[in-house]
Amino acid sequence: MPRPIQVTVTGAAGQVGYALLFRIAAGQMFGEGQPVVLRLLEIEPAMKVLGGVVMELEDCAFPLLAGIEATSDLATAFRGTSFALLVGAVPRKAGMERKDLLGVNGGTFKPQGRAIAEHAASDVRVLVLGNPCNTNCLIARSNAPEIPADRWFAMMRLDQNRAQSLLAKRAGVPNEQVANLAVYGNHSSTQFPDYENALIGGRPAVEVIQDQVWLEGEFLETAKRRGTAIIEARGLSSAASAANAVIDSVVSILRPTPPGGFVSVAVVSQGEYGVPVGLQFGFPVRSDGTSLEVVTGQQHSEFATERIRATIAELLEERAEVAGLLGG
């Protein structure tokens, strides 16, 4: 059996952390033959709750769970880690928009970025989902210039999964029939789920769903407001679906993408599709099992182009708002 992989999860006692940890320990993220050591970070007031989570993990007797380190210390949490999942952040509450969290959560990710640079393994990769995840990823990455920029990711997979489910339901087909659905831009209400290049049963989605009014209206609105609708319905932000999207994201990063396919991940822009260099931006990407590349050459209508411009503008605004937290 291979050596255990060290995996850090921040905010480990929170809703998403609780929904995520048991699936990692069961082998759903790194595979059934890969042991893991969970390095669990929480703020000091939540350490008692985290202790209860640790007891539950122990009580499951997972064969692949080789160890648990529960801590409130950044250096300990990131020591030797090969995959850091930055989950911990103040969650959205009713009435809050994603960008309202900038001032609340931005300051958390500067010291985490430095701690990752100073203590993580040389092969570390980082997935940020604590909101606002694109800009929080930018903050952490900019404070860890020693780590290659292509090791940093922000999560767009929840948006992809939501949009995929909506298209499948409208077309009356299983979710697996929807493919190549990229979500461009920001994990926010400006995101653009690109139905124009999506496929349903191997055919263009716009041919299967011949309702442009629905696609440009209800589909996009429902997809981008889904998180708000969940908060209004259950009084809490998405947890199980977010944890599921974390699993999907890491699997998609670490395993080769099927030929002709792609998935949604926010990676560092190199100027693709007119996106300013350096933004952490949702793109269609494919993996060779080692690294990701942005899928270029997608054609967009003027309608789609305008929406991509809008999400670029929002991310530029966010970057300006957190300029004081950006390193280097």
C-alpha positions, 0 to 999 in steps of 0.5 A: 500500500502506498504512503499516506497522503497528507490532506489538510481541511480548514474549517473542519468542524463546519457544515461542509467540513463535516459533510466532506471528511468522512467521504475523504476517509472512505477513499472517495477522493483519492481512491480506494488504495490510497491511505490518507492522514487528515490534518484538520484546522479550526479556530480555537473556539471550535476545537471542542466541536472538532474533537467530536468530529475526530471521535466520529471519524475514529469510530468509523474505523476507516481502513484508509484513514492512517491518522488525524491531526486536529489543530488550531495552529496553521503550521501544524495544519499545513505541515507536509500537506500535499492537498490543502482544501481551504473550506473554512470561511464565514458562511453566507447568511440570509440577505448576504451576497457573495461579495459581502464576504470579502471584508469578512473572510479575505483576511483569513487567506493571507496567513494561510497562503504564507503557512502553505508556502512555509510548511506544505509538501513540495507537491502541494496543490490547493483548492479554495472553496471558502467564499468568495473563493476566486478572490480568496484563492487569489489572496492566498496564492499571491502570498505564496509566490514560492508555489507555482501558480498552476497549483492553485484552484478555486471551486466552480464545480458546484456551479457546473453540477447545478447547471448540469442538473437543470439542463438534464431536468429540462431535457428529461434525461439523466444527469450523465447525459449532459457534458462539456458544460463550463461555468465561466468566471466568478463563483457568484451571481455573475457566473456564466454557465455556457449552455451554448457549448454544452452537449446533451446526449452528444448533441448541442444543448441548444438543439435539444432544448429549443427554448432560447427564452428559458436558456437565457432567462430562467436557466441562468437565473436559477443556476446563479441564484441556487445558493441563495435559494438554498439559504432561504429554504433551509436557513443555512448555506449549501453543505452536502452539495458543496462537499460533493463538488469538492470531491468531484473537483479533486478527482477531476484535477488528479485523473485524466479528463476523458477525450473530448471532455472538459470540466469547470475549475477556476485556474489562473488566467494566462489571458485566455478568452480575453480574461486579464492575466492573473485573475482566478477565473472559471474556465473549461479545463482538462487534466492529463493527471498531472496538470490542467490546461484551459480548453481554448477555441470555444465560440461564444455569441454576443450574449455570452460574451457580454456575460463573460465581460460582466464576470471579469469586471466583478473579479477586477472590482474584487481584486481592487477591494482586497489590494491591501491583502495581496502579496508581492 
